[in-house]
């Protein structure tokens, strides 16, 4: 469970920042802009998660990466622990939120 405790605070920050970005976009561009932003965010997140699951499974299978079973939640997709996906979610939420925050 240690991997979860390390990842969770970062994931919460990314969710808060992404939510603020979506609300800001709604205020600036209306409901259509908000829908578009959410659709793009969802599409990118799903794409990155699929790629992460595929390539992480290959890296674990090849022995390039290993995870201590005592520090994991136990849930996995193939050989990939679910906690490993938090980084991909974090990036797909945080980068657009920061990007949108700096562009006018």
N, C-alpha and C positions, 0 to 999 in steps of 0.2 A: 504493500500500500504506500510505500515511500514515494514511488514515482507519481502516484496520484497527488499526494500532498505537495510535492514540488511543482507540479504542473497546474494545479487548480487555481492558485492565486493569479497566475499569468492569464489563464483562460477567462477568469472573471473580469479582469481589467480589459481584455480585448472585447468581451461582450458588452461591457458598459460603454466603451469608446465607440464601438460599432453602432450601438443603439443611439447614442448621442448624434452620430453622423447621419443616421437615417432620419431622426427627428429634425435635424437642421436642414436636411435636403427637402423634407416635406414642407417646412416653413418657407424655404426659398423657392421651390419649384412646384409645389402642390402634390396632390395624390399621385398623379401620373409619374412624376419624377421619383417619388418614394417607391412606387411599384417597380419601376425600371431598375432602381438601385438594388432593391431586394432580390429581383430576378437575377441580375448579374452576380450579386454576392452569392446567392444560392448555387448558381451554375458553376462559378469558379470554385466554391468550396467543395462541391460534389466531385468535380474533375480532379482537384488536388488530392482529395481523399482516395479516390480510385487509384491514382498514380502512386500515392504513398503506400497503400496496401499492397499493390503489385510489387513495387521495387523493394519495400521493406521485407516482404516475404522472400524475395530472391536473396537479399543480403543476409538474412537470418539463416536461410537454407545453405548458403555458401560458407557460413561460419564467420562472416565479417563482423557481425554484431551478435551480442548475447545479452540476455536479461536474467537477473537473479530472481528466481521464482518466489523467494521470501519477500521481495519488495514490490511484487505485482499484485493487481486486484484478482487476476486469474482469468478474466475474460479475454478472448483473443479472436482475431479473424485470420484464419490460417495459422501462421506462427507469430503473427504480429499482436503484441499486447495492445489493448484498447488505449491505454495511456499514451502510447506512441503516436496516436493520431491527434492528440491535443495540440502538438506543435503545429501541425498542418492547419488545424482550425484556428489557432491563435494567429498565424500569419495571414490567413485569408480574411480574417476579421480586422486585424489591427492595421495592416498596410493600407488598405483603402480608406480607413477612418483617418489615418494620419495624412494621407495624400489629399483627401477631400478637405481636411482642416487647413491645409496650407495653400490650396488653390482657390482662387476667387474668380 
